[in-house]
Amino acid sequence: MQGTVLVLAEMTEPYWLCALSLIAKFQEASLKEANLSETDLRAAVFTRAVLYKADLSNSDLSNALFDYCVLRGASLANSVLEYTNLIRSDLGETDITGADFSEALIDKYWIKQLCETASGTNPSTGVGTRDSLK
């Protein structure tokens, strides 16, 4: 899936209906150590997915939903997570160097933990990782 971008050449149905069919959904998916780096996962839905040590670096995860997901040990380095919902997900030991969490929903416990290791500036948005967690 590296560098995957979905494009509609022709839309015969209403735009909203086509857009709904393009949303990636990962329900109870086992994505342990998966390479999803440099992937466009905007508005993707991850429900009870296991992304243990998955590589999501340099990906666009804006407006994505991670509901009850395990992201422990995953790499989110240089990824964009603007408006992403990470409530009730395990973010332990994640690499967040250069990640942009602007307006993301994150449990207070994890915000405190992530701020301890937050560093860098996102190359796409120019936002500092620590600043985006405030």
PyMOL commands that set and color helices and strands:
alter all, ss='L'
color gray80, all
select helices_A, chain A and resi 15-21+108-117+129-132
alter helices_A, ss='H'
color red, helices_A
select strands_A, chain A and resi 25-27+45-47+65-67
alter strands_A, ss='S'
color yellow, strands_A
deselect
rebuild
show_as cartoon
